[in-house]
């Protein structure tokens, strides 16, 4: 097993945003239990865009939900944004989730709110942000994703790509320290899928916010700084990190 | 954070039809509750119209009398013992009975309640009686209750301009010389007021010495409650002495215990509550079910369960408000109609408005609290 701490030090600066080691995870209990993750180690460093790929059923999404604090880890070690998630209480998980931006496979916008309100809803999760500031920031984010002219549209009046761009603005609204994305291009055509992912990468980079993206969309693999492949619940050892030149803005 | 009520409003108002249907459900519930409670109160109020007109300090009746509308007569001699008590200023006898009124227009007979009382300075105030007390001294004169049901005939109209109307009561010819106002109750459709002497002419089988109510006026400054105890001792077990407020309690108690009225109207109110509960529950439950992915997303993003609980409860509260006020408006109109049809005093009272508003809120919150259990099914881990 690699020495995570020394790796982090080699990278030079801060502690990794996500450090996991020896993560096991099973669904169900006893006889009917099915193990999904086996001794998974991973690390995401500040500012990094990481793609997690691999065949379906390989445990990618399960790993993502563990990092997201959506499931409780029972075995192994997982430290996200400086918090230990092993056996964390529900309230601690909620607190961690508020520091993470989410982009889902389905956009999952609230259809009874306008694009602007959808983003503002999340911007206002942080009690330190004043309502007027939240509103202003949401507008800026929607402008940044190219939807400044669609602020008051409800999701039902937006195209799939537009909805996913609103979802990206929403993911970034609460100043997240980490963005997790699950198949963000699944419901989009090639062109808009690529646009959305590049947008996500650029905005995240500009904020120095690391991104972990689960996808098996081959057309977008090159946006990543590093690619991790998972198969049958294990990180495939053959995967050598493909380090792209970092985009610094 | 967005106030959960704002989000609830966005969610409700997003589906106009749903909002209208849900509000209509609450309107029906509010309307039912207000109507049922209104009728119940009207039944009580109508029963108390005459008891509230009693100006005597003490009321005496037979201990076998369950209600003044079903009197058992008792001996007038007992009443005449009372002036011996130093606190008693005067006593009066009242005769009560049901007579047959023949409608002069269609010759049909209807039961009418007759008050026979001392026409000079009666201790039971009937509107119009003091002005006509001289006429009441004449034989076979009566006052007709203008609040009586229509099946007695258009008597009030006939008397316009000071005319008198000859009618037949208990197969005796009498003259209606004026109008009074007492109003109908659940058991009484109309009233006549006459002098004690004329009462006995109408009821030849009744004996002058057997009276139905005794009215006692006390000297100023004495305590009615204390004197009542002393007078009861003078009268013995045959008679019951009541203060004005105890007399009203006695009449209400009879209505409560001897008729299904309270049960019927309370049942109606409960049905209204239940209908509202089911409709609001159905709407909120469907709403939560349809929005389960969104709720799961909100949980995933970092909204606590408490926030979503408040969101659903706020929806319930908003429905309560949207349903209550139209319901109140409709009920006010229907009270007017019901009052005109039944002649009962159906009136909106502040305490009933407050009571039904509280019930509506409880109903909607309760529905919300049950619908919200569905939220647990929103597993944030499922949104990935």
Interface residues (C-beta under 8 A of the other chain):
Chain A: X61 X64 X65 X68 X70 X71 X91 X94 X95 X97 X98 X100 X102 X104 X105 X106 X108 X109 X110 X111 X112 X113 X117 X120 X121 X122 X124 X125 X127 X170 X174 X182
Chain B: X1 X2 X7 X10 X11 X13 X14 X15 X293 X294 X297 X298 X300 X301 X302 X303 X304 X380 X381 X383 X384
